[in-house]
Amino acid sequence: MAAAGEEAVRTRTTDLYPLDLVSFTPGRAISSVLDRGLVLPMTGDDANTFKMLRIDGSLVSKKTDDIAVIDRSTLCVGQIVGSASDIGGQIGVVTGVTTMLEVVQLNSRYRPTKVVMGATADVRRVRALSPGDYVVSGQWLGRVVEVSQDIDVLFDDGAVCRVTDAEWKKLKLAKPRNYRYQMNTPFYPGARVVTPDSSDIFIDAQWLNGQWKPDRQEGKVTKVEMASVLVYWIACAELGIDQRLVNELAPPAYYNADDLTYFCSDPNCTWGLGDRCFLSTDHDEQQYTSSQSPVPPPTMTVSNTYTSVDVLWQDGTRQHGAESTVTNPMSFTNDFNFFPGQYVVENSPTNDIIVAAVDGTGDDIVCGSTRRIGVVRSQSSKDHMVNVSWFKAASTSTCWEIECNDVASAYDLRRDPDHSVFYGDVVVRLLSDVSEGTPVGQQQPQEKKASSSLSWVGRVVDLHDGHIQVKWGDSSTSTVLPHEITVANKEHYTQLVRVHGWAEEDDVDAPQADNEQHDPEDATEIEGGMIDDSVISVDEVDGLTAAIQKVEVQEDHNADDDSDEEYDQTVMIKSKDATADDDLSKFPRFDVVKSPPDHHYIDITHEGSSGGRRWVKTVQKEWKILENSLPETIYVRAFEDRMDLLRVVMVGANGTPYHDGLFFFDLQLPPSYPAEPPQVFYHSFGLRLNPNLYESGSVCLSLLNTFGGEGTEVWLPATSSILQVVVSLQALVLNDQPYYNEAGYEELIGKPMGRRNALPYSGNAFLLTLRTALHLLHRTPKGFEQFVRDHFRQRGRYVLETCQAYLREGVPAGHGSMDLSCSIGFRTTLAKLVPMLVAAFTYIGAQGCDHYTVTSHHHQTDVLV
């Protein structure tokens, strides 16, 4: 560890991230503790100027050329990082963190009078519990969301009073200072405090020595003590993490601090410059607790941090004891990055559910293979190829046996939602003998117990070969299987406050960006999980399904051939001749017809008439606007018998990953329309091809009041219209860079972190657009059967030409295509889709597709004319 005078040795030139510890004297030795600062998030327009928080609580502004990063103590286990020396290279996950501290005792001029070097275990916080901490009471696990503190104030004449819940009563520091709230409290022994003007804080206080006098307006804090703690209970040893049961049976939310056992800190609670602390020594504890005239332990301040990390990289290599500044924290990643030990499921296009036949009752029969579960061994970030060990299908919950090792495209995988455990996660395992059979709801709050009582709650320390290594609260370590544990809540504590209704939206600070992306809808209840009544004739279903299955069977058969010889795979399908009906210009862009039985909102009771004549007139006005103003690539159907419903299909615009694709939306106008915006449902078929369009069919858009916005971004009853909604869906949602649609990601535009994620996302959007086309040909929304066939009869050849260019040259082929990251993984997944597309397009008589054959090599498919 470098001494303070040698600090310039460990400076590095890296990007700046919030709460980086920086030196104001780059390249030179630091002469004062005021020559360091913590980087605060940018708030201005100047990208080269940052505000810094110094040890004395003051804020200063510095240019990037005048500072150098010397430490990143905010890194935590489970944090995704990149290499500071290889911005576009592979990423890794932090598996271990060691932080050494330099703490000082400061005089009034912020000169150190005492310097101590040590580990984080050698110090303790002024406030023992911080917001976000995990705490235990008996068999209950909770998160701290608020801590109430009592403080003793000593006045210059020797009088002492106790102020309860001092922070809530707005007791003030005599000299205001800035501090990091989550790790610190404004009050600490030695701090001078005053009451706000006209305040009765000291009058109402408990006087331990003397009594209130008007001249006693300022004093010195001598003791800080936690009183009550507001806890959000998240798990139980008996109930697991079922939040409904936990909410029903949990202990009271407000708890005495002495009845709680600290388990671990929130990941955001890391030591940093300016944090107040005590030395964890027996001498200080004894001095403070046993003296007749209590002498508080001296308040120390963190003046420097030295952090090293262990990193597991995507390729499976491990780096130990690396300086924190050789890594860059990554708050934004994509769905195609995997790490060794993660559980994944197959997400190949060949697993898509398809219609196999229609029986005599008219009900659909659905066929599809069970998606395999595997564990990641390594990934090539450049190629987007993943080494996976697949488990046997017959594996039971008590025995996960590996069947084979495989190399798969990252685009053919997704994280297993049922086994989403990750490094650093807090986990619980169920206990069958809690309180000797006493129902949880009848258990009384329990006092702190020995560490053995924490054998059911732990943290993940490693993932390997499908097993999870956990260090439990009693300090033991064991290896478990996924079904034996559940991951505890890991939201930012401010989100818990909102969920419980303890605070209004504006009463809490916004959380820092999280690595995990959580969908607001339950992805298990997705549109596409069931097949509606077929809109294709029996003969067409049999023919189209047989054609695609024939290609798949041939592909699987040849894949088992170990020879290196090239083999041909020709789609032997008699093409239907194109007819004069294929002219899309004959399909009106707007029309009023009878409502279809498969409309998403068809079962909502028709309440349009309750709006009266004015509502009907408003809807008819909307119809007229649509009839006269729809763009050429958007088609709308209104319904004479259900004026509250509409169905919309739009063609993906040129220059986007959605080009030549079709996208269907169902709309419903509420009785209050236009005071309230329409409801909109997207026909997703279970595919998430855009941040705004969920697998469940939900549409996230400011104009629909399903996402935040202001001004003209939100629904305005006086000016907003259905036309505005559908045009926004095509232009703003289905755009050329959909990755940046995700909330908060717009700040990444033009930056390396944005580029490395945006291209793979667009590539996947293109692949999912092709999969959506196949679904639409199998299950066309009613009323658009002929339109869908005609569209792909005309555009099918161009779709295949684009695929051909991406597979062969990795460059766009014109016809509205765009640049994509044509990695080996992208082309591998595309190669699986091409035979299915050729079969589907040829069967419906797509123009020119009857000349295509599909020639496959072992790991590549070419489309030939």
Secondary structure, DSSP 8 states (H G I E B T S, - for coil): ---GGGGGGG-B-----TT-EEESSTTS---SGGGEEEE----SS-TTEEEEE-TTS-EEEEEGGG-EEEE-TT--TT-EEEETTEEEEEEEEEEEEEEEEEEEEE-TTS-EEEEEEEEGGGEEESSS--TT-EEEETTEEEEEEEEEEEEEEE-TTS-EEEETTTTTTT-EESS-----TTT--S--TT-EEE--TT--TTTTSEEEES---TT--EEEEEEEEEEEEEEEEEEETTTBT-HHHHHHH---SEEEGGG-EEEE--TT----TT-EEEE--HHHHHHHHH-SS------EEEEEEEEEEEEEETTS-EEEEEEGGGEEE-S---TT---TT-EEEE--GGGS-EEEEE-TTS-EEEE-----EEEEEEEETTTTEEEEEEE-TT-BTTB--EEEEEEEEGGGEEE-TTS---TT-EEE---S-GGGG--GGG--------GGGGTTEEEEEEEETTEEEEEETTS-EEEE-GGG-EE---S-HHHHHHHHTSS-GGGS------SS---SS-TTS-TTSS--S--S-HHHHHHHHHHHHHHHHHHHHHHT------EEE----------GGG-GGGS-SEEEE---TT-TTTTS---GGGGHHHHHHHHHHHHHHHHHH--TTEEEEEETT-TTEEEEEEE--TTSTTTT-EEEEEEE--TTTTSS--EEEE--TT---BTTB-TTSBB--GGGTSS---GGGS--TTT--HHHHHHHIIIIIS-S-GGGGSTTGGGGTTSHHHHHHHHHHHHHHHHHHHHHHHHHHHS--TT-HHHHHHHHHHHHHHHHHHHHHHHHTSS--STT-------HHHHHHHHHHHHHHHHHHHHTT-TTGGG-EEEE-SS-EEEE-
